[in-house]
Amino acid sequence: MTTKLSLDNLETVKNTAGVPSYPRSALKAGIVHFGVGNFHRAHQAVYLDDLFNAGRDHDWAIIGAGVLPSDEAMRAKLEGQDFLTTVVEQDNNRTGAHVTGAMIDYLKPGDVAAVVAQLSDPAIRIVSLTITEGGYFIDPASGVFNPAHPAIAADGEKPDDPKTVFGLILAGLKARRDKGIAPFTIMSCDNIPGNGEVTHAAVSGLARLSDLDFADWIDANVAFPNGMVDRITPATGPREIGIVADEYGIDDQWPVFCEEFKQWVLEDKFPQGRPALETVGVQFVPDVAPYEHMKIRILNGGHAAIAYPAALLDIHFVHEAMEDDDIRAFLAKLEKEEIIPVIPPVPDTDLGDYFKLIEKRFSNPKIGDTIPRLAQDGSNRQPKFILPSTADRLQRGEDVIGLSLVSALWCRYFAGTSDSGKAIVFNDANAERLQAAALKAKDDPAAFLALSDIFGEVAASELFRRRFARALSSLWEKGTRQTLRLYLDDKLAD
């Protein structure tokens, strides 16, 4: 028998899971968050819930906001359970569940007037974002904001009828400026190097399409702190919903599963104030860049590296990939020989020890993270997680055998079948053109590297082109496993 998750049922729920120690009625909104997905609910919302449980800062609750029609499904599920979420933390040696109550409302996607009204409320002092790496309208190769994107161009032409998250943010900022209300701080929680600068470029760049003075006002008055966020959080499916029902007796229509580990590093740039997150484990530092480089290249780059060989070998779960001797050894050799050596020093951190922690986290069998999740959206992730390391090594005159193999594995994956002939289901906005290029690349490897918006100047390197062609040829002729072993035996460059 299960108990429906709701405020009225918390007394029953607390028999099997932790529940908020604070009355939800005591909370007041201070943050509007765009992109209420699993990661946000396992990360930012958990930190705030910890803070509220400590009796602190109850005027910093979250109001969710969606942009896409698909966001309505999450909003409706959460509304049906009073915006509560069951968070299940799973480590190798323990599992525990607790209910978070940091979100107190979720605005209807598409209700522009309601969103702008909320953004113009003086109580809202932070607007945060988890909209995925592909949501910032960045040219993948250059990393520069693309004002010509059709969605951005449309918002530039009709700023009073915004359809993008940045158009909504601009409408909120304009309403505040017109009313003499200080602007909110805009805080990205996405895996993008310099995510504060990237967000600033998107907000200001969109404003410049319709109002140069307003864009100048944004540049002078709005804060965009950089931040690094980290917590492995897989997608929710019937398996997770069933575990919460069977093991905890809770009927939660969209619970969140995650690892026990979490990390958040932020620049302390919040002119209108912020919650005391340092009391619950958030690090505030003058420069986030070293932490970003470490996390994005070692962890996210590691995920990108194992995703495609695992998919080509029909491996479904991440921990199963780490149980495969060839994939685990491939990851270790790649990280130690090519990725870690080009990462700048990080304060009070040993990068070798950090990688050991990553290996342990990837190997967690309880988390249930999947290879299809890691393999999705590669056209946005490869230019952010893998190719910067490739570019750095090429600039230093160093070899890129392993990193070229990662790119070749991604190309081979987009040919559409695994080594066994099983069809691969893609989840990438650019899947059609990626597959077309990957199929041509079987006979002409340069066809895939011709995706200049992804590979940029890296593709101009004769060494990279040669290493990529050799790796791709081996993948087609010898298969994934034999190619990994050639790399491990230092024979792939022959």
N, C-alpha and C positions, 0 to 999 in steps of 0.2 A: 504494500500500500504506500502511496506517495502523498506528500503534502505539497500543494501548489505554492510556489514561491510568491509571497506577497508580504506587505507590511503587517497585515493582520495575523499572519501565520508564523512570524519570526519566533515566537515562544516555542512552537513545536519544532521548527527548523533547527533551533540551537541545540537540540538533543544530538544531532549528528554533524553539525557544521558550526563554525564560528559565525556570529552575527554582529552587526554594529552595536557598539556600546552607547552610542549617542542617539538621541531621538531625531528622526529625520525632520521633524517639524522645526528643529532648531537651526537647520541649515538654510543659508541664503546664497544665491548664485553670485559668483565672482568671475566665472570662466565660461565662455562659450567654446565648445569643441566641435570642429568639423572633422568628420570621418570616424564615426563611432563603430569601430570594428573590434575584432578580438584583441589586437595588440593594445589599443588604447585602454580597453577594459582590464587587461592584465598588467598594465604598466602605470600610466599616469593616474588612472582611477584608483589603483591599489595604493599608490603613495599617498594620495589625498585621503583615502579611507583610513590608512594608518594614522595620518595626522589628526583626523577628526576623532578617531578612537582615543587618541592621546589627550583629547579635550582642547585641542588647538584650532584656531582659525576657521570657525564654522561659517564664515562669510565668504568662503572660497569654493562652494559647491559648483558642480558642472551642469550646464545645460547643453545637451547634445544638439547638433544641427547636421542635416543631410543636404546634399546637393542633387544627387542623381535619383531618378525614380526607384532604382533598386535599393536605395537606403530605406525606403518605406517598410520593407519586410523586417529589418532590424528594429526600427522604431515601434512598429506595431507589437512585436514580440515583447519588447522591453516595457512598453506602456501597460501591457497585460499583466505584468508582474511588478508594477510600481517602480520601474526602472532599477530594480535590484538585479545583481548578477552573482551567480555562484562561480567562484574562482577555485579551481582545483590545481594545487601545486604538487608536482610529481618529481621527486628526486629518486636516485637509485635506491635509497634506503628508507624513504618515507613518502607518504602521501597524505595530504590534508586538504580540507575544503573550508572556505569561508565565504560569507555573503558580503558584498560591498554595497554601500548605499550612497556613494559620493555623487551620483547623478540624480538630479531631482526633476528633470524634464527633458523632453526631446522634441524639438520643433519639427513640424511637418515639412518634408522636402517639397520644394516648389512654392511654399508660402513666403514669397519675398518680403511682403510687408511685415509679417511676424518676425522674420529673421532680422531685418533692418531695425525694427523697433527694439528687439532684444540687444542688438549690437550697440544701439545708441543709448542704452540705459547706463547711467553713470556708475552703477554698481558693478558692471562688467569691466574689469581692468586687464584681463588677459583673454586673447583669442588664440586657441591652440589648434594644431592641424596634424592629423595623421591621414594623409590622402594618397599614400604610396609614392614611390619614386617617380612614377610616370605621371603624377598629377600636377607637376609644376610647369608644364609647357616649356621644357628645356630641350634644346637641340642636343641629342645624345653625344655626338662627337665633340662639340665645342663646350658643352656645359653652359651655354648662354641662353637666356630667355628668348623665346621665339614669338615676337609680337604678331607674326603673320599666321599663326595657327588659326584655323577657322573659328574656333570657339572664342579665342581671345579677340580676334578681329570683330566678331559679332558683339561682344561686350563693349569694345571700344566705340562702336557705332551707336550702341544703345545703352549707355551707362545707367539709365534709369530703369532698365529692365534686365538686370544681370542674370546670367545663367551659370556662370562659373563661380567657384568658391572665392576667387580673387575679386570678381565683380561684386559679390555680396559684401565682402570685406570693405571694398572701396565705398560702397553705398553707406555702410555703417560708419566709416570714418568721416565721410562727407557730412552725414547727419550730425555727428558729434561736433565737427568743426563749426557747422552753421549754428549750433546751439551753444557754442562756447564751452563744450565739455572736452576735457583733456583726452587725447587718443589712448586707446588700449594698446598694450604690448602684444605683438604677434609672435607666437612661439611655435616653431616647427618641431614635430616629434617624428620626423621621417629620416630614413637612412640615406642621407645625402651629405657629402662633404660640404661644410660651410652652409648648412641648411638655413641659417639665419640670413646670410647674404643672398642665397638663392631665393628665399621668400621675399626679401626686400626687392630684388630685381623684378620678380613677378608682379608684386603689388604696384611698385612705382612705374614699371614698364607699361602695365595696363593703363594706369592713370594718364600717362603721357600721350596715349592715343586720343584722348578727348579733352584734357585739361592740364596744360603744362604748369600753371600756377599751383594747382592741387598736388601735382606730382612733386613739385619743389617743397611744398608744405609737408608732405609725407617724409621726404628725405631729411628734413630738418627736425621733425617732431616725433616720428614713430620709431620705437625701439624694436629690433629684430634679433634677440639673443640667439647665438648658436648653441646647439645642444647635441649630445650623443646619447642615444637610447638603446637599451639592450635587454631583451628577454625573449627566449624562443617560445613562440606561441603558435601552435598549429591551428588549422581550421576546425570548426565544430561540425560534426555530422551525427548521424544516428548513434554511432558508437559512443560518443561523448555524452549525449543526452541520456542514453541507456545506462551508462556507468553512474551518472549522478542520481538517476532514479533508483537503480538497484542497490548501490552501495551507501547512498546517503538519504534515500527516501525523499528526494526533492524533485518536484516537477518543475524544472527550469527549461524553458523552450530554446534557450540559446546560452548555455553555460560556456565558460572559458577554461581551457586546460593550458597549463604552462609549466615551465621548469621552475624550480625554487629560486634559482639565481635571477637577480635583476640588477640593472645598473642605469644610472641617469647622471650625466655630467652636463652642467649648464653654466653659461656666462651669466653673471649677476647684473643684468641690464633690464631692470623693471621699474621705470620711472613712476608708475602708479601703484607700486607696492607688489608684493607677492606673498604666497603662503610660506610658512617657515619650513620648507621642505628639507632643509639641512638637518632638521631634528629627526627625520625618518630615513636618512641615508642618501639623500641627493648630494652630489659633490658640486659646489660652486667654485669655479676656477676662472682665472683671467683669460686663459686661452684654451679652447676646447679642441683645437685642431689636432694636437698629438693623440688625444683619445679617439677622435673620429678616425684618423688614419689607421690606428691600431685595430679598432673594432671593424670598420668597414672592409679593410683589406684582409685581415686574418679571419674574422668570423664570417662576414658576408661573402668575402672572396672564397673562403673555404666551402661554404654552402654551394656557391656557384660551381666550384671545382668538382665536387662529388656528385652534383645533381645529374649531370649528363652521362657519365659512365655508368652510374647506377641505373638510370632509366634505360640505357641501351642494353643492360644486363638483366632487365625485368625485375629490378629490386624496388619494392614499394616504400618501405619505411627507412628513415634516415639511420636508425640504430642498426638495421640490417646491413646497410651500406658500410657502416663502420666495423661490422663483424666480418666483412669480406676482406681478406688479407691484402689483396692487390689494391683495392680502393683506399684502404686505410694507409698503406705504405705510400701510395701515390700522393695522397694529401700531405703526409708528413714530409716527403721529399720536396714537394712543390713549395710548401710553406717555409721550410728551413733553408732551402737553397735559393729561392727566387723571390718570395714575397717578403718575409721578415727582414732580409738584409737591406731593403730599400725603404723601410719604415723609420722615420725619425725617432729619436729617444722619447719615451713617455715618462713624466715625473713619477718616481717611486714605483716603477713597474719594470719587471723583467719580462721581455717579450717571449722568451722561451717558456717561462712558467705560464704566461698567458695562453700560449698555444696548447700547453698540456691541459689547462682548464677547458679550452675549447674542445679538445679531443674527448674529454670526459663528458661534456655537455652534449656533444653530438651522439655519444654512445648510450645516452639514457634511454632504456627500452620502455620506460613508463610514459614518456611524453607523447608517443604516437605521432611524431612529426613525419611528414611524408615527402617522398621525392617529387611527386607532382607539384607540391607547393613550392619547393625550392627551384624547380625548373620553369615555373611560370614567369612571364614578363621579362624574359632574358634580354629583349631589345632595349629595355631600360636599365636592367641590372648589370649586364656585362660591361657597358661603358662606365659604370660607377664603381663596380666591385673588382673587376679583373683588368681591364685595359689600362687603367692608370698605373698599375704596377708594371705592366708590359712597357708602357711608354717611358717610365722612369729608368728601367733597366736598359732600354735601347739608347736613351740619352746618355747613360753612363758607359756605353760601349760594352754592355754585358749581355750574355746569352739569354735566350727566352725559350728554351726547349720545352719546359713544362708549361709555361703560360701559353705558348703557341698550341700545345696539345689541348689545353682547356678550350681555346677558341675552335679548334678542329672538332672536338667532341660536341660542342654546341652546334656546329655546322652539320655534323653527321646526324645528330638528334633531329634536326629539322628536315632531314630527308624523309622522315615520317614513319619509319619502322625501327624496331629494336633489332639487335643482332639475330634474335630468334624469328623475326618476321612479324612480331606483334605490332599492331597499329598504335601509333602514339597520338594521344589527344593533346592538342596544343592549347595553351592559355596565354595568348600574347596578342596585343592589338595589331602587331605587324606580322602575324603568322603567315599570311598569304604570300607576301613578297619574300619573307625569310625562306619559306619552303621552296619557292621558285628558284631563288639564288642557290640554296643548298643542293638542289637536284642538279643544277648546271655545274656546281662545283665538283661533282663526282669526276667529271672529265676535265674541268677547268677550275682549279682551286681559286683563281683570281676572281671568279664570278661572285663568290661570297664576300671577299674582301672589298669588292666594289660598292658595298653598302657604306658609302662614305659618311653618311650621317651617324653611323655607329662606330666605324673603325677609325675615321679621321686620318690623322697623319701617321698613325701606327701602320696602316696598310701601305704606306710609301716606303717602309723599311725593307730593303732587299733581304736582310737576315730574317725578319719576321715572316715575309712571304715564303721564303725557302723552308723555314721550320714548319710553318702552317701546312704547306703543300705536302711535305714529307709525312707529317702526322696524319693528315687526312687520307693520304694514299694508303698508309698502314691500316687505318681504321676500316677502310673498305676492303682491302686485300686480306688482312690477317684477323680482323675483328677487334673488338674493344679490349678483351682480356689480354690477348697477345701483345697488343700495342702498349697497354699499361706495363706489361712485363719488360718489353723492350726499353721503355723509359726508365724503369727501375734498375735495369742492368746497364744503363748509360749507353744503349745501342740505338736509340731512336734518331740520333743526329747523324748516324753513319750514311 
